[in-house]
Amino acid sequence: MTQLQIADPAALLRWYVDAGIDEAIEDQPIDRYRIASLARDSAAAGPQAAPVRAPLPATARPAPSAALPAGTPLDDGVATARRLAEAAGSLEALRAALAEFDGCALRQTAMNMVFADGNPAAPVMIIGEAPGRDEDRQGKPFVGRSGQLLDRMLAAIGHDRQAEDAAKSVYITNILPWRPPGDRTPTAGEVAACLPFIERHIALVKPRLVLMLGGTAAKALLGRSEGIMRLRGRWHEIPVAGLDAPVPALPTFHPAYLLRSPAEKRAAWRDFLELKSKLEKSS
């Protein structure tokens, strides 16, 4: 980037967005020039001076131990998520529980919570990884380029998320309801914190079939370590608390991956045809 571009704030912001830097990570800015100056002053004062540390943002400061009753174990968020999810008796209650849940730090950097789209009475529940930039802004799953590709693939087998006929509709959600900064891959801790909610989501919707988009969704729901290349194209079962029988589930490639690797669209099309065939046999 030239000096002229750097001097132009609008050009600099566009460069940041193009590079994927479009989120503020902290609630408050940190003056690192001041920190460096204090560190130099501390070093000049001699070895007895206390080291200068960067101040933690308010959201990252640990709560005082006196606030917890004696013997209370630290909660990593998963236990709280499980308790809130199990108490939700409807999709509206589950949405409210997610909005209340603060055990996943992604909610601090996301613009919106992305819950679901489509018809919950549809026979197919589609589960992706996490919202992207467009989804975060609109508060709906799969509305960006990958969502447009997904809609075209669904239309090719006779389904539409907005179809008036529930049998021709689909219901779409993600493992994580909040966008990871820069659309990075979710961490294992973030997936674990949100997993009780998506499992309860499946139990409340009671789909006939689940279509899992991408390796993150497939590995989380199936409890498997293999990548999507090995998992896709074969039917698996998801045991879900609250349902009488496991739900048949088919992993396939995420549409975002297909946009980057169009040669894999042929394999994904076979998966969608397999989904259509399974639906017809189970109807």
Secondary structure, DSSP 4 states (H G I P E B T S, - for coil): --HHHHH-HHHHHHHHHHTT-----SSS---HHHHHHHHHHHHHH-TTSPPP-PPPPGGGSPPPGGGSPTTPPPP-SHHHHHHHHHH--SHHHHHHHHHH--S-GGGGT-SS----EE-TTSSEEEEES---HHHHHHTSSS-SHHHHHHHHHHHHTT--TT-SSGGG--EEEES-SSPPGGGPPPPHHHHHHHHHHHHHHHHHH--SEEEEESHHHHHHHHT--S-HHHHTTS-EEE--TTSSSPEEEEEE--HHHHHH-GGGHHHHHHHHHHHHHHHHHH-
